[in-house]
């Protein structure tokens, strides 16, 4: 009987620990994703400011450039940062 209780408590503790650590990892991933999105936005802003300063603000070209920038950032991190 004591052994069964000990096993049940150990199982409960293992499940509890995995839930706590899992939530912590999820939070870290969310923060990393937010940080990467912030970097992408900063790059977009810099690119837009450069285009405005140079007088080369062609929306069609700029849109393609921004789109390729986004695709490059997504591929750089692979499936770890997928939505």
PDB file of N, CA, C and O in Angstrom, chain B, residues numbered from 101:
ATOM      1  N   UNK B 101       0.831  -1.196   0.000  1.00  0.00           N
ATOM      2  CA  UNK B 101       0.000   0.000   0.000  1.00  0.00           C
ATOM      3  C   UNK B 101       0.877   1.262   0.000  1.00  0.00           C
ATOM      4  O   UNK B 101       0.615   2.207  -0.745  1.00  0.00           O
ATOM      5  N   UNK B 102       1.896   1.267   0.826  1.00  0.00           N
ATOM      6  CA  UNK B 102       2.780   2.432   0.894  1.00  0.00           C
ATOM      7  C   UNK B 102       3.479   2.663  -0.443  1.00  0.00           C
ATOM      8  O   UNK B 102       3.669   3.801  -0.871  1.00  0.00           O
ATOM      9  N   UNK B 103       3.854   1.570  -1.090  1.00  0.00           N
ATOM     10  CA  UNK B 103       4.528   1.679  -2.380  1.00  0.00           C
ATOM     11  C   UNK B 103       3.599   2.294  -3.421  1.00  0.00           C
ATOM     12  O   UNK B 103       4.040   3.114  -4.226  1.00  0.00           O
ATOM     13  N   UNK B 104       2.331   1.919  -3.422  1.00  0.00           N
ATOM     14  CA  UNK B 104       1.359   2.447  -4.381  1.00  0.00           C
ATOM     15  C   UNK B 104       1.159   3.953  -4.169  1.00  0.00           C
ATOM     16  O   UNK B 104       1.044   4.707  -5.135  1.00  0.00           O
ATOM     17  N   UNK B 105       1.119   4.379  -2.931  1.00  0.00           N
ATOM     18  CA  UNK B 105       0.966   5.798  -2.619  1.00  0.00           C
ATOM     19  C   UNK B 105       2.212   6.562  -3.074  1.00  0.00           C
ATOM     20  O   UNK B 105       2.116   7.650  -3.641  1.00  0.00           O
ATOM     21  N   UNK B 106       3.364   5.980  -2.819  1.00  0.00           N
ATOM     22  CA  UNK B 106       4.621   6.608  -3.220  1.00  0.00           C
ATOM     23  C   UNK B 106       4.690   6.767  -4.741  1.00  0.00           C
ATOM     24  O   UNK B 106       5.107   7.816  -5.234  1.00  0.00           O
ATOM     25  N   UNK B 107       4.293   5.752  -5.475  1.00  0.00           N
ATOM     26  CA  UNK B 107       4.285   5.805  -6.934  1.00  0.00           C
ATOM     27  C   UNK B 107       3.286   6.864  -7.419  1.00  0.00           C
ATOM     28  O   UNK B 107       3.590   7.623  -8.340  1.00  0.00           O
ATOM     29  N   UNK B 108       2.112   6.916  -6.812  1.00  0.00           N
ATOM     30  CA  UNK B 108       1.095   7.898  -7.198  1.00  0.00           C
ATOM     31  C   UNK B 108       1.594   9.325  -6.957  1.00  0.00           C
ATOM     32  O   UNK B 108       1.391  10.201  -7.797  1.00  0.00           O
ATOM     33  N   UNK B 109       2.233   9.557  -5.836  1.00  0.00           N
ATOM     34  CA  UNK B 109       2.763  10.888  -5.518  1.00  0.00           C
ATOM     35  C   UNK B 109       3.880  11.259  -6.492  1.00  0.00           C
ATOM     36  O   UNK B 109       3.950  12.397  -6.957  1.00  0.00           O
ATOM     37  N   UNK B 110       4.749  10.302  -6.799  1.00  0.00           N
ATOM     38  CA  UNK B 110       5.833  10.561  -7.742  1.00  0.00           C
ATOM     39  C   UNK B 110       5.272  10.880  -9.129  1.00  0.00           C
ATOM     40  O   UNK B 110       5.772  11.781  -9.803  1.00  0.00           O
ATOM     41  N   UNK B 111       4.266  10.170  -9.549  1.00  0.00           N
ATOM     42  CA  UNK B 111       3.633  10.418 -10.840  1.00  0.00           C
ATOM     43  C   UNK B 111       2.993  11.808 -10.868  1.00  0.00           C
ATOM     44  O   UNK B 111       3.134  12.548 -11.842  1.00  0.00           O
ATOM     45  N   UNK B 112       2.296  12.147  -9.800  1.00  0.00           N
ATOM     46  CA  UNK B 112       1.678  13.470  -9.710  1.00  0.00           C
ATOM     47  C   UNK B 112       2.739  14.573  -9.760  1.00  0.00           C
ATOM     48  O   UNK B 112       2.552  15.579 -10.444  1.00  0.00           O
ATOM     49  N   UNK B 113       3.834  14.393  -9.050  1.00  0.00           N
ATOM     50  CA  UNK B 113       4.910  15.383  -9.036  1.00  0.00           C
ATOM     51  C   UNK B 113       5.542  15.525 -10.418  1.00  0.00           C
ATOM     52  O   UNK B 113       5.871  16.635 -10.837  1.00  0.00           O
ATOM     53  N   UNK B 114       5.711  14.424 -11.118  1.00  0.00           N
ATOM     54  CA  UNK B 114       6.299  14.467 -12.458  1.00  0.00           C
ATOM     55  C   UNK B 114       5.390  15.223 -13.426  1.00  0.00           C
ATOM     56  O   UNK B 114       5.873  16.030 -14.221  1.00  0.00           O
ATOM     57  N   UNK B 115       4.105  14.976 -13.370  1.00  0.00           N
ATOM     58  CA  UNK B 115       3.150  15.663 -14.240  1.00  0.00           C
ATOM     59  C   UNK B 115       3.126  17.153 -13.903  1.00  0.00           C
ATOM     60  O   UNK B 115       3.131  17.995 -14.801  1.00  0.00           O
ATOM     61  N   UNK B 116       3.100  17.474 -12.625  1.00  0.00           N
ATOM     62  CA  UNK B 116       3.090  18.867 -12.193  1.00  0.00           C
ATOM     63  C   UNK B 116       4.341  19.604 -12.675  1.00  0.00           C
ATOM     64  O   UNK B 116       4.252  20.723 -13.181  1.00  0.00           O
ATOM     65  N   UNK B 117       5.496  18.976 -12.517  1.00  0.00           N
ATOM     66  CA  UNK B 117       6.754  19.588 -12.938  1.00  0.00           C
ATOM     67  C   UNK B 117       6.778  19.800 -14.456  1.00  0.00           C
ATOM     68  O   UNK B 117       7.241  20.840 -14.925  1.00  0.00           O
ATOM     69  N   UNK B 118       6.291  18.835 -15.218  1.00  0.00           N
ATOM     70  CA  UNK B 118       6.297  18.980 -16.675  1.00  0.00           C
ATOM     71  C   UNK B 118       5.368  20.103 -17.125  1.00  0.00           C
ATOM     72  O   UNK B 118       5.671  20.802 -18.091  1.00  0.00           O
ATOM     73  N   UNK B 119       4.259  20.282 -16.450  1.00  0.00           N
ATOM     74  CA  UNK B 119       3.339  21.371 -16.788  1.00  0.00           C
ATOM     75  C   UNK B 119       3.980  22.722 -16.493  1.00  0.00           C
ATOM     76  O   UNK B 119       3.902  23.645 -17.304  1.00  0.00           O
ATOM     77  N   UNK B 120       4.618  22.833 -15.322  1.00  0.00           N
ATOM     78  CA  UNK B 120       5.257  24.097 -14.942  1.00  0.00           C
ATOM     79  C   UNK B 120       6.378  24.441 -15.910  1.00  0.00           C
ATOM     80  O   UNK B 120       6.449  25.572 -16.390  1.00  0.00           O
ATOM     81  N   UNK B 121       7.257  23.487 -16.207  1.00  0.00           N
ATOM     82  CA  UNK B 121       8.363  23.749 -17.117  1.00  0.00           C
ATOM     83  C   UNK B 121       7.882  23.993 -18.541  1.00  0.00           C
ATOM     84  O   UNK B 121       8.475  24.788 -19.271  1.00  0.00           O
ATOM     85  N   UNK B 122       6.822  23.322 -18.936  1.00  0.00           N
ATOM     86  CA  UNK B 122       6.256  23.533 -20.266  1.00  0.00           C
ATOM     87  C   UNK B 122       5.726  24.949 -20.430  1.00  0.00           C
ATOM     88  O   UNK B 122       5.931  25.574 -21.470  1.00  0.00           O
ATOM     89  N   UNK B 123       5.049  25.454 -19.414  1.00  0.00           N
ATOM     90  CA  UNK B 123       4.536  26.826 -19.473  1.00  0.00           C
ATOM     91  C   UNK B 123       5.679  27.824 -19.517  1.00  0.00           C
ATOM     92  O   UNK B 123       5.592  28.834 -20.216  1.00  0.00           O
ATOM     93  N   UNK B 124       6.732  27.560 -18.792  1.00  0.00           N
ATOM     94  CA  UNK B 124       7.895  28.450 -18.786  1.00  0.00           C
ATOM     95  C   UNK B 124       8.544  28.491 -20.172  1.00  0.00           C
ATOM     96  O   UNK B 124       8.913  29.561 -20.656  1.00  0.00           O
ATOM     97  N   UNK B 125       8.681  27.335 -20.802  1.00  0.00           N
ATOM     98  CA  UNK B 125       9.254  27.286 -22.146  1.00  0.00           C
ATOM     99  C   UNK B 125       8.366  28.003 -23.158  1.00  0.00           C
ATOM    100  O   UNK B 125       8.870  28.690 -24.046  1.00  0.00           O
ATOM    101  N   UNK B 126       7.060  27.850 -23.032  1.00  0.00           N
ATOM    102  CA  UNK B 126       6.133  28.542 -23.928  1.00  0.00           C
ATOM    103  C   UNK B 126       6.283  30.052 -23.807  1.00  0.00           C
ATOM    104  O   UNK B 126       6.265  30.769 -24.808  1.00  0.00           O
ATOM    105  N   UNK B 127       6.430  30.526 -22.582  1.00  0.00           N
ATOM    106  CA  UNK B 127       6.590  31.966 -22.358  1.00  0.00           C
ATOM    107  C   UNK B 127       7.892  32.469 -22.983  1.00  0.00           C
ATOM    108  O   UNK B 127       7.922  33.545 -23.579  1.00  0.00           O
ATOM    109  N   UNK B 128       8.953  31.696 -22.848  1.00  0.00           N
ATOM    110  CA  UNK B 128      10.237  32.084 -23.450  1.00  0.00           C
ATOM    111  C   UNK B 128      10.130  32.130 -24.974  1.00  0.00           C
ATOM    112  O   UNK B 128      10.685  33.029 -25.605  1.00  0.00           O
ATOM    113  N   UNK B 129       9.428  31.177 -25.562  1.00  0.00           N
ATOM    114  CA  UNK B 129       9.240  31.168 -27.010  1.00  0.00           C
ATOM    115  C   UNK B 129       8.432  32.376 -27.467  1.00  0.00           C
ATOM    116  O   UNK B 129       8.744  32.979 -28.494  1.00  0.00           O
ATOM    117  N   UNK B 130       7.401  32.730 -26.715  1.00  0.00           N
ATOM    118  CA  UNK B 130       6.596  33.901 -27.057  1.00  0.00           C
ATOM    119  C   UNK B 130       7.447  35.161 -27.022  1.00  0.00           C
ATOM    120  O   UNK B 130       7.327  36.019 -27.897  1.00  0.00           O
ATOM    121  N   UNK B 131       8.299  35.276 -26.022  1.00  0.00           N
ATOM    122  CA  UNK B 131       9.175  36.446 -25.922  1.00  0.00           C
ATOM    123  C   UNK B 131      10.166  36.486 -27.086  1.00  0.00           C
ATOM    124  O   UNK B 131      10.444  37.554 -27.633  1.00  0.00           O
ATOM    125  N   UNK B 132      10.691  35.333 -27.458  1.00  0.00           N
ATOM    126  CA  UNK B 132      11.642  35.279 -28.574  1.00  0.00           C
ATOM    127  C   UNK B 132      10.956  35.664 -29.882  1.00  0.00           C
ATOM    128  O   UNK B 132      11.542  36.369 -30.704  1.00  0.00           O
ATOM    129  N   UNK B 133       9.740  35.213 -30.077  1.00  0.00           N
ATOM    130  CA  UNK B 133       8.987  35.549 -31.289  1.00  0.00           C
ATOM    131  C   UNK B 133       8.712  37.045 -31.332  1.00  0.00           C
ATOM    132  O   UNK B 133       8.861  37.677 -32.378  1.00  0.00           O
ATOM    133  N   UNK B 134       8.312  37.613 -30.201  1.00  0.00           N
ATOM    134  CA  UNK B 134       8.046  39.051 -30.142  1.00  0.00           C
ATOM    135  C   UNK B 134       9.306  39.851 -30.435  1.00  0.00           C
ATOM    136  O   UNK B 134       9.251  40.881 -31.106  1.00  0.00           O
ATOM    137  N   UNK B 135      10.429  39.382 -29.936  1.00  0.00           N
ATOM    138  CA  UNK B 135      11.705  40.068 -30.173  1.00  0.00           C
ATOM    139  C   UNK B 135      12.061  40.036 -31.658  1.00  0.00           C
ATOM    140  O   UNK B 135      12.507  41.042 -32.210  1.00  0.00           O
ATOM    141  N   UNK B 136      11.868  38.899 -32.301  1.00  0.00           N
ATOM    142  CA  UNK B 136      12.162  38.770 -33.726  1.00  0.00           C
ATOM    143  C   UNK B 136      11.237  39.659 -34.558  1.00  0.00           C
ATOM    144  O   UNK B 136      11.674  40.285 -35.524  1.00  0.00           O
ATOM    145  N   UNK B 137       9.967  39.711 -34.183  1.00  0.00           N
ATOM    146  CA  UNK B 137       9.030  40.564 -34.913  1.00  0.00           C
ATOM    147  C   UNK B 137       9.437  42.023 -34.779  1.00  0.00           C
ATOM    148  O   UNK B 137       9.318  42.797 -35.728  1.00  0.00           O
ATOM    149  N   UNK B 138       9.913  42.393 -33.605  1.00  0.00           N
ATOM    150  CA  UNK B 138      10.375  43.758 -33.379  1.00  0.00           C
ATOM    151  C   UNK B 138      11.569  44.076 -34.275  1.00  0.00           C
ATOM    152  O   UNK B 138      11.652  45.168 -34.836  1.00  0.00           O
ATOM    153  N   UNK B 139      12.491  43.128 -34.409  1.00  0.00           N
ATOM    154  CA  UNK B 139      13.654  43.327 -35.275  1.00  0.00           C
ATOM    155  C   UNK B 139      13.219  43.514 -36.724  1.00  0.00           C
ATOM    156  O   UNK B 139      13.755  44.369 -37.430  1.00  0.00           O
ATOM    157  N   UNK B 140      12.260  42.725 -37.164  1.00  0.00           N
ATOM    158  CA  UNK B 140      11.771  42.825 -38.542  1.00  0.00           C
ATOM    159  C   UNK B 140      11.136  44.194 -38.777  1.00  0.00           C
ATOM    160  O   UNK B 140      11.356  44.820 -39.815  1.00  0.00           O
ATOM    161  N   UNK B 141      10.351  44.652 -37.806  1.00  0.00           N
ATOM    162  CA  UNK B 141       9.712  45.960 -37.946  1.00  0.00           C
ATOM    163  C   UNK B 141      10.750  47.075 -38.016  1.00  0.00           C
ATOM    164  O   UNK B 141      10.603  48.020 -38.791  1.00  0.00           O
ATOM    165  N   UNK B 142      11.797  46.962 -37.205  1.00  0.00           N
ATOM    166  CA  UNK B 142      12.858  47.973 -37.238  1.00  0.00           C
ATOM    167  C   UNK B 142      13.552  47.989 -38.589  1.00  0.00           C
ATOM    168  O   UNK B 142      13.852  49.060 -39.117  1.00  0.00           O
ATOM    169  N   UNK B 143      13.813  46.810 -39.160  1.00  0.00           N
ATOM    170  CA  UNK B 143      14.442  46.737 -40.474  1.00  0.00           C
ATOM    171  C   UNK B 143      13.537  47.346 -41.535  1.00  0.00           C
ATOM    172  O   UNK B 143      14.013  48.051 -42.425  1.00  0.00           O
ATOM    173  N   UNK B 144      12.250  47.084 -41.449  1.00  0.00           N
ATOM    174  CA  UNK B 144      11.301  47.658 -42.406  1.00  0.00           C
ATOM    175  C   UNK B 144      11.308  49.178 -42.310  1.00  0.00           C
ATOM    176  O   UNK B 144      11.328  49.877 -43.322  1.00  0.00           O
ATOM    177  N   UNK B 145      11.292  49.683 -41.062  1.00  0.00           N
ATOM    178  CA  UNK B 145      11.286  51.126 -40.861  1.00  0.00           C
ATOM    179  C   UNK B 145      12.545  51.776 -41.429  1.00  0.00           C
ATOM    180  O   UNK B 145      12.476  52.814 -42.088  1.00  0.00           O
ATOM    181  N   UNK B 146      13.706  51.147 -41.164  1.00  0.00           N
ATOM    182  CA  UNK B 146      14.967  51.687 -41.689  1.00  0.00           C
ATOM    183  C   UNK B 146      14.965  51.698 -43.219  1.00  0.00           C
ATOM    184  O   UNK B 146      15.399  52.666 -43.843  1.00  0.00           O
ATOM    185  N   UNK B 147      14.476  50.618 -43.808  1.00  0.00           N
ATOM    186  CA  UNK B 147      14.423  50.529 -45.264  1.00  0.00           C
ATOM    187  C   UNK B 147      13.503  51.602 -45.844  1.00  0.00           C
ATOM    188  O   UNK B 147      13.830  52.224 -46.855  1.00  0.00           O
ATOM    189  N   UNK B 148      12.372  51.816 -45.215  1.00  0.00           N
ATOM    190  CA  UNK B 148      11.431  52.830 -45.659  1.00  0.00           C
ATOM    191  C   UNK B 148      12.038  54.227 -45.527  1.00  0.00           C
ATOM    192  O   UNK B 148      11.899  55.057 -46.425  1.00  0.00           O
ATOM    193  N   UNK B 149      12.706  54.480 -44.412  1.00  0.00           N
ATOM    194  CA  UNK B 149      13.339  55.788 -44.202  1.00  0.00           C
ATOM    195  C   UNK B 149      14.443  56.039 -45.231  1.00  0.00           C
ATOM    196  O   UNK B 149      14.588  57.155 -45.729  1.00  0.00           O
ATOM    197  N   UNK B 150      15.216  55.004 -45.545  1.00  0.00           N
ATOM    198  CA  UNK B 150      16.264  55.146 -46.564  1.00  0.00           C
ATOM    199  C   UNK B 150      15.657  55.471 -47.918  1.00  0.00           C
ATOM    200  O   UNK B 150      16.159  56.331 -48.642  1.00  0.00           O
ATOM    201  N   UNK B 151      14.588  54.789 -48.254  1.00  0.00           N
ATOM    202  CA  UNK B 151      13.935  55.005 -49.538  1.00  0.00           C
ATOM    203  C   UNK B 151      13.378  56.425 -49.619  1.00  0.00           C
ATOM    204  O   UNK B 151      13.476  57.077 -50.659  1.00  0.00           O
ATOM    205  N   UNK B 152      12.798  56.896 -48.528  1.00  0.00           N
ATOM    206  CA  UNK B 152      12.260  58.260 -48.512  1.00  0.00           C
ATOM    207  C   UNK B 152      13.389  59.279 -48.648  1.00  0.00           C
ATOM    208  O   UNK B 152      13.269  60.253 -49.393  1.00  0.00           O
ATOM    209  N   UNK B 153      14.476  59.050 -47.930  1.00  0.00           N
ATOM    210  CA  UNK B 153      15.611  59.978 -47.961  1.00  0.00           C
ATOM    211  C   UNK B 153      16.256  60.028 -49.346  1.00  0.00           C
ATOM    212  O   UNK B 153      16.679  61.091 -49.801  1.00  0.00           O
ATOM    213  N   UNK B 154      16.328  58.900 -50.000  1.00  0.00           N
ATOM    214  CA  UNK B 154      16.951  58.827 -51.328  1.00  0.00           C
ATOM    215  C   UNK B 154      16.003  59.252 -52.441  1.00  0.00           C
ATOM    216  O   UNK B 154      16.422  59.447 -53.581  1.00  0.00           O
ATOM    217  N   UNK B 155      14.732  59.392 -52.107  1.00  0.00           N
ATOM    218  CA  UNK B 155      13.752  59.740 -53.128  1.00  0.00           C
ATOM    219  C   UNK B 155      13.420  58.567 -54.034  1.00  0.00           C
ATOM    220  O   UNK B 155      12.918  58.759 -55.141  1.00  0.00           O
ATOM    221  N   UNK B 156      13.691  57.375 -53.580  1.00  0.00           N
ATOM    222  CA  UNK B 156      13.432  56.181 -54.397  1.00  0.00           C
ATOM    223  C   UNK B 156      12.249  55.392 -53.854  1.00  0.00           C
ATOM    224  O   UNK B 156      12.237  54.162 -53.888  1.00  0.00           O
ATOM    225  N   UNK B 157      11.287  56.095 -53.370  1.00  0.00           N
ATOM    226  CA  UNK B 157      10.134  55.434 -52.758  1.00  0.00           C
ATOM    227  C   UNK B 157       9.176  54.961 -53.845  1.00  0.00           C
ATOM    228  O   UNK B 157       8.167  55.608 -54.125  1.00  0.00           O
ATOM    229  N   UNK B 158       9.500  53.853 -54.438  1.00  0.00           N
ATOM    230  CA  UNK B 158       8.658  53.210 -55.426  1.00  0.00           C
ATOM    231  C   UNK B 158       7.936  52.088 -54.686  1.00  0.00           C
ATOM    232  O   UNK B 158       8.569  51.112 -54.285  1.00  0.00           O
ATOM    233  N   UNK B 159       6.642  52.207 -54.501  1.00  0.00           N
ATOM    234  CA  UNK B 159       5.896  51.262 -53.670  1.00  0.00           C
ATOM    235  C   UNK B 159       6.010  49.822 -54.174  1.00  0.00           C
ATOM    236  O   UNK B 159       6.076  48.883 -53.381  1.00  0.00           O
ATOM    237  N   UNK B 160       6.031  49.663 -55.457  1.00  0.00           N
ATOM    238  CA  UNK B 160       6.104  48.312 -56.023  1.00  0.00           C
ATOM    239  C   UNK B 160       7.437  47.657 -55.669  1.00  0.00           C
ATOM    240  O   UNK B 160       7.466  46.519 -55.202  1.00  0.00           O
ATOM    241  N   UNK B 161       8.525  48.365 -55.886  1.00  0.00           N
ATOM    242  CA  UNK B 161       9.857  47.832 -55.572  1.00  0.00           C
ATOM    243  C   UNK B 161      10.019  47.678 -54.070  1.00  0.00           C
ATOM    244  O   UNK B 161      10.535  46.666 -53.594  1.00  0.00           O
ATOM    245  N   UNK B 162       9.578  48.682 -53.326  1.00  0.00           N
ATOM    246  CA  UNK B 162       9.699  48.646 -51.871  1.00  0.00           C
ATOM    247  C   UNK B 162       8.908  47.474 -51.294  1.00  0.00           C
ATOM    248  O   UNK B 162       9.371  46.798 -50.375  1.00  0.00           O
ATOM    249  N   UNK B 163       7.721  47.238 -51.834  1.00  0.00           N
ATOM    250  CA  UNK B 163       6.907  46.114 -51.360  1.00  0.00           C
ATOM    251  C   UNK B 163       7.596  44.783 -51.588  1.00  0.00           C
ATOM    252  O   UNK B 163       7.567  43.911 -50.719  1.00  0.00           O
ATOM    253  N   UNK B 164       8.217  44.618 -52.748  1.00  0.00           N
ATOM    254  CA  UNK B 164       8.938  43.374 -53.033  1.00  0.00           C
ATOM    255  C   UNK B 164      10.133  43.218 -52.108  1.00  0.00           C
ATOM    256  O   UNK B 164      10.423  42.116 -51.641  1.00  0.00           O
ATOM    257  N   UNK B 165      10.825  44.316 -51.843  1.00  0.00           N
ATOM    258  CA  UNK B 165      11.987  44.270 -50.967  1.00  0.00           C
ATOM    259  C   UNK B 165      11.575  43.892 -49.551  1.00  0.00           C
ATOM    260  O   UNK B 165      12.212  43.053 -48.914  1.00  0.00           O
ATOM    261  N   UNK B 166      10.509  44.512 -49.063  1.00  0.00           N
ATOM    262  CA  UNK B 166      10.033  44.199 -47.717  1.00  0.00           C
ATOM    263  C   UNK B 166       9.547  42.755 -47.629  1.00  0.00           C
ATOM    264  O   UNK B 166       9.781  42.066 -46.636  1.00  0.00           O
ATOM    265  N   UNK B 167       8.869  42.312 -48.681  1.00  0.00           N
ATOM    266  CA  UNK B 167       8.372  40.941 -48.693  1.00  0.00           C
ATOM    267  C   UNK B 167       9.535  39.953 -48.648  1.00  0.00           C
ATOM    268  O   UNK B 167       9.473  38.957 -47.926  1.00  0.00           O
ATOM    269  N   UNK B 168      10.583  40.217 -49.404  1.00  0.00           N
ATOM    270  CA  UNK B 168      11.739  39.319 -49.382  1.00  0.00           C
ATOM    271  C   UNK B 168      12.448  39.370 -48.046  1.00  0.00           C
ATOM    272  O   UNK B 168      12.987  38.361 -47.590  1.00  0.00           O
ATOM    273  N   UNK B 169      12.455  40.536 -47.409  1.00  0.00           N
ATOM    274  CA  UNK B 169      13.056  40.668 -46.087  1.00  0.00           C
ATOM    275  C   UNK B 169      12.314  39.802 -45.077  1.00  0.00           C
ATOM    276  O   UNK B 169      12.928  39.118 -44.258  1.00  0.00           O
ATOM    277  N   UNK B 170      10.999  39.840 -45.145  1.00  0.00           N
ATOM    278  CA  UNK B 170      10.182  39.037 -44.229  1.00  0.00           C
ATOM    279  C   UNK B 170      10.422  37.550 -44.471  1.00  0.00           C
ATOM    280  O   UNK B 170      10.588  36.783 -43.523  1.00  0.00           O
ATOM    281  N   UNK B 171      10.441  37.147 -45.724  1.00  0.00           N
ATOM    282  CA  UNK B 171      10.655  35.742 -46.053  1.00  0.00           C
ATOM    283  C   UNK B 171      12.031  35.288 -45.576  1.00  0.00           C
ATOM    284  O   UNK B 171      12.169  34.192 -45.032  1.00  0.00           O
ATOM    285  N   UNK B 172      13.036  36.113 -45.774  1.00  0.00           N
ATOM    286  CA  UNK B 172      14.385  35.766 -45.317  1.00  0.00           C
ATOM    287  C   UNK B 172      14.433  35.581 -43.806  1.00  0.00           C
ATOM    288  O   UNK B 172      15.060  34.644 -43.313  1.00  0.00           O
ATOM    289  N   UNK B 173      13.778  36.465 -43.076  1.00  0.00           N
ATOM    290  CA  UNK B 173      13.764  36.363 -41.619  1.00  0.00           C
ATOM    291  C   UNK B 173      13.069  35.077 -41.175  1.00  0.00           C
ATOM    292  O   UNK B 173      13.529  34.413 -40.247  1.00  0.00           O
ATOM    293  N   UNK B 174      11.968  34.726 -41.830  1.00  0.00           N
ATOM    294  CA  UNK B 174      11.236  33.520 -41.457  1.00  0.00           C
ATOM    295  C   UNK B 174      12.056  32.271 -41.743  1.00  0.00           C
ATOM    296  O   UNK B 174      12.066  31.340 -40.937  1.00  0.00           O
ATOM    297  N   UNK B 175      12.742  32.239 -42.875  1.00  0.00           N
ATOM    298  CA  UNK B 175      13.540  31.076 -43.228  1.00  0.00           C
ATOM    299  C   UNK B 175      14.778  30.950 -42.349  1.00  0.00           C
ATOM    300  O   UNK B 175      15.266  29.846 -42.104  1.00  0.00           O
ATOM    301  N   UNK B 176      15.274  32.070 -41.882  1.00  0.00           N
ATOM    302  CA  UNK B 176      16.475  32.054 -41.058  1.00  0.00           C
ATOM    303  C   UNK B 176      16.237  31.283 -39.761  1.00  0.00           C
ATOM    304  O   UNK B 176      17.143  30.625 -39.249  1.00  0.00           O
ATOM    305  N   UNK B 177      15.027  31.367 -39.238  1.00  0.00           N
ATOM    306  CA  UNK B 177      14.743  30.736 -37.962  1.00  0.00           C
ATOM    307  C   UNK B 177      14.030  29.402 -38.094  1.00  0.00           C
ATOM    308  O   UNK B 177      13.846  28.714 -37.090  1.00  0.00           O
ATOM    309  N   UNK B 178      13.635  29.025 -39.252  1.00  0.00           N
ATOM    310  CA  UNK B 178      13.034  27.724 -39.481  1.00  0.00           C
ATOM    311  C   UNK B 178      11.712  27.547 -38.779  1.00  0.00           C
ATOM    312  O   UNK B 178      11.010  28.516 -38.490  1.00  0.00           O
ATOM    313  N   UNK B 179      11.381  26.309 -38.510  1.00  0.00           N
ATOM    314  CA  UNK B 179      10.075  25.978 -37.970  1.00  0.00           C
ATOM    315  C   UNK B 179       9.949  26.282 -36.489  1.00  0.00           C
ATOM    316  O   UNK B 179       8.844  26.225 -35.950  1.00  0.00           O
ATOM    317  N   UNK B 180      11.049  26.605 -35.812  1.00  0.00           N
ATOM    318  CA  UNK B 180      10.976  26.891 -34.372  1.00  0.00           C
ATOM    319  C   UNK B 180      10.096  28.101 -34.096  1.00  0.00           C
ATOM    320  O   UNK B 180       9.441  28.156 -33.055  1.00  0.00           O
ATOM    321  N   UNK B 181      10.064  29.081 -35.011  1.00  0.00           N
ATOM    322  CA  UNK B 181       9.285  30.276 -34.790  1.00  0.00           C
ATOM    323  C   UNK B 181       8.013  30.306 -35.637  1.00  0.00           C
ATOM    324  O   UNK B 181       7.455  31.377 -35.875  1.00  0.00           O
ATOM    325  N   UNK B 182       7.563  29.168 -36.083  1.00  0.00           N
ATOM    326  CA  UNK B 182       6.327  29.127 -36.868  1.00  0.00           C
ATOM    327  C   UNK B 182       5.163  29.534 -35.985  1.00  0.00           C
ATOM    328  O   UNK B 182       5.192  29.365 -34.766  1.00  0.00           O
ATOM    329  N   UNK B 183       4.153  30.068 -36.620  1.00  0.00           N
ATOM    330  CA  UNK B 183       2.970  30.525 -35.860  1.00  0.00           C
ATOM    331  C   UNK B 183       2.106  29.374 -35.452  1.00  0.00           C
ATOM    332  O   UNK B 183       1.075  29.573 -34.809  1.00  0.00           O
TER     333      UNK B 183
END
